[in-house]
Amino acid sequence: MSDPRVDQSHVLVKRETPTMYFVGVTTGKSSIMKVFPKWSDILGLGAQIVGYDAPIHAEDEVYRAITEHIKSDPLSKGALVTTHKIDLLNATRDLFEYLDPYAQLCGEISSISKRGNQLRGHAKDPITSGLSLQAFVEPGYWGRTGGEVLCLGAGGSAVAISVYFAGLPDAADRPRKFIAVNRSAPRLESLKAIHAKLDTDIEFEYVLNDDPRVNDEIMGKLPPYSMVINATGMGKDRPGSPITDDGLFPENGWAWELNYRGELDFMHQAERQQTSRGVRIEDGWIYFVHGWTQVIAEVFDVTLTPELFAKLDEAASSIRS
Ligand SMILES: NC(=O)c1ccc[n+]([C@@H]2O[C@H](COP(=O)([O-])OP(=O)(O)OC[C@H]3O[C@@H](n4cnc5c(N)ncnc54)[C@H](OP(=O)(O)O)[C@@H]3O)[C@@H](O)[C@H]2O)c1
């Protein structure tokens, strides 16, 4: 395989315009490439976005190359990191002068920014997944309905969503139970270790499984009004769905597909039960908008008021449709 550091070397050049990097796997396919120029105009940033593609679990030197470049080049302002959030932090921790409490708790960063001589890392996902949930689940929902959460996939998003729930002060805003399913053990172990550091009354259950029929069974036992989250990446990063077409969503519950592009098989399975079982459905678009706006605000030191967010949301939606 070719050396991604060499492939990407043209990206790590001294910049003449303020630049935000997007560290991912297939960054060119993301809607942000079309959305960012519009947002830059609205926010008066005069900035550009540049993608940096690295293979999943890239070598440490790849992560150090991009992080050192951002640190040393004055017009390289920062980055949003996706997919590589844990690996990048593990490889570059010594380069950061500041890591926010969520980055320290979760062992990952989605935002790289600079203030003065400080290179700063933030884990924004507990905040942005929370803002997304607040956008479609009404306050007090969990206390009122007794619904539970089944999170298929125990990676970065499962960490973020569960940490967000655990931090909510009002018990009615927290599900009583959160079940995380993963196809391999390491992610379940690290999720468990993070939960052990939390002071929470949420009952967590960890299930090691990669058989969609078993996921159907777990889903079938959930109480009405529960939420099933597809946090596996299946239907975008990999083909398929973590459940079968026979799986029954909880009555009057929620199906949250974390992605907004790709085949989205899980979401289409939920759509087929929308009327018969009263399933409410959300895709990953609002998560995308909150995720990016929060990191851009950090990188360019912008105060994100609700009015400003609404403008950015509207501009992004006009591109989506
Ligand atoms: N809309 C947005 O802005 C937004 C924001 C965040 C995330 N997302 C999307 O949400 C998805 C998850 O993100 P992430 O950051 O949590 O990814 P991640 O860290 O890669 O986690 C995915 C997890 O799902 C597990 N998995 C895969 N297939 C499975 C299956 N069939 N059954 C059970 N577990 C399975 C993987 O297991 P292994 O450990 O064995 O690999 C991995 O732990 C991605 O597709 C991402 O693009 C979207």
The ligand as a MOL file (V3000), in Angstrom:
LIG
                    3D

  0  0  0     0  0            999 V3000
M  V30 BEGIN CTAB
M  V30 COUNTS 48 52 0 0 0
M  V30 BEGIN ATOM
M  V30 1 N -24.0200 12.5930 11.1610 0
M  V30 2 C -22.8760 12.8450 11.7550 0
M  V30 3 O -22.3810 13.9580 11.7750 0
M  V30 4 C -22.1750 11.7210 12.4540 0
M  V30 5 C -21.4930 11.9740 13.6410 0
M  V30 6 C -20.8370 10.9070 14.2710 0
M  V30 7 C -20.8680 9.6440 13.6780 0
M  V30 8 N -21.5410 9.4580 12.5240 0 CHG=1
M  V30 9 C -21.5670 8.1330 11.8830 0
M  V30 10 O -21.9540 7.1640 12.8190 0
M  V30 11 C -21.2590 5.9490 12.5800 0
M  V30 12 C -20.5970 5.5290 13.8860 0
M  V30 13 O -19.6290 6.5100 14.2280 0
M  V30 14 P -18.5170 6.2150 15.3160 0
M  V30 15 O -17.6590 7.4160 15.3880 0
M  V30 16 O -19.1460 5.6880 16.5500 0 CHG=-1
M  V30 17 O -17.7230 5.0260 14.5770 0
M  V30 18 P -16.7760 3.9490 15.2100 0
M  V30 19 O -16.0080 4.5260 16.3310 0
M  V30 20 O -16.0280 3.3400 14.0610 0
M  V30 21 O -17.7780 2.8440 15.8280 0
M  V30 22 C -18.5430 1.9330 15.0990 0
M  V30 23 C -18.6640 0.6920 15.9560 0
M  V30 24 O -19.6510 -0.1680 15.4270 0
M  V30 25 C -19.1810 -1.5080 15.5670 0
M  V30 26 N -19.8890 -2.3470 14.6130 0
M  V30 27 C -19.7850 -2.3860 13.2750 0
M  V30 28 N -20.6500 -3.2610 12.7570 0
M  V30 29 C -21.3280 -3.7980 13.7890 0
M  V30 30 C -22.3760 -4.7460 13.9130 0
M  V30 31 N -22.8860 -5.3250 12.8530 0
M  V30 32 N -22.8490 -5.0330 15.1440 0
M  V30 33 C -22.3380 -4.4390 16.2280 0
M  V30 34 N -21.3380 -3.5340 16.1810 0
M  V30 35 C -20.8560 -3.2070 14.9850 0
M  V30 36 C -17.6980 -1.4110 15.3220 0
M  V30 37 O -17.0770 -2.5420 15.9040 0
M  V30 38 P -15.4990 -2.8480 15.8350 0
M  V30 39 O -14.9560 -2.2600 17.0960 0
M  V30 40 O -15.4200 -4.3180 15.8090 0
M  V30 41 O -14.9620 -2.1950 14.5890 0
M  V30 42 C -17.3580 -0.1040 16.0380 0
M  V30 43 O -17.0470 -0.2850 17.4010 0
M  V30 44 C -20.2620 6.2220 11.4530 0
M  V30 45 O -20.7810 5.7250 10.2550 0
M  V30 46 C -20.1830 7.7270 11.4030 0
M  V30 47 O -19.9440 8.2030 10.0880 0
M  V30 48 C -22.2110 10.4680 11.9030 0
M  V30 END ATOM
M  V30 BEGIN BOND
M  V30 1 1 1 2
M  V30 2 2 2 3
M  V30 3 1 2 4
M  V30 4 1 4 5
M  V30 5 2 4 48
M  V30 6 2 5 6
M  V30 7 1 6 7
M  V30 8 2 7 8
M  V30 9 1 8 9
M  V30 10 1 8 48
M  V30 11 1 9 10
M  V30 12 1 9 46
M  V30 13 1 10 11
M  V30 14 1 11 12
M  V30 15 1 11 44
M  V30 16 1 12 13
M  V30 17 1 13 14
M  V30 18 2 14 15
M  V30 19 1 14 16
M  V30 20 1 14 17
M  V30 21 1 17 18
M  V30 22 2 18 19
M  V30 23 1 18 20
M  V30 24 1 18 21
M  V30 25 1 21 22
M  V30 26 1 22 23
M  V30 27 1 23 24
M  V30 28 1 23 42
M  V30 29 1 24 25
M  V30 30 1 25 26
M  V30 31 1 25 36
M  V30 32 1 26 27
M  V30 33 1 26 35
M  V30 34 2 27 28
M  V30 35 1 28 29
M  V30 36 1 29 30
M  V30 37 2 29 35
M  V30 38 1 30 31
M  V30 39 2 30 32
M  V30 40 1 32 33
M  V30 41 2 33 34
M  V30 42 1 34 35
M  V30 43 1 36 37
M  V30 44 1 36 42
M  V30 45 1 37 38
M  V30 46 2 38 39
M  V30 47 1 38 40
M  V30 48 1 38 41
M  V30 49 1 42 43
M  V30 50 1 44 45
M  V30 51 1 44 46
M  V30 52 1 46 47
M  V30 END BOND
M  V30 END CTAB
M  END
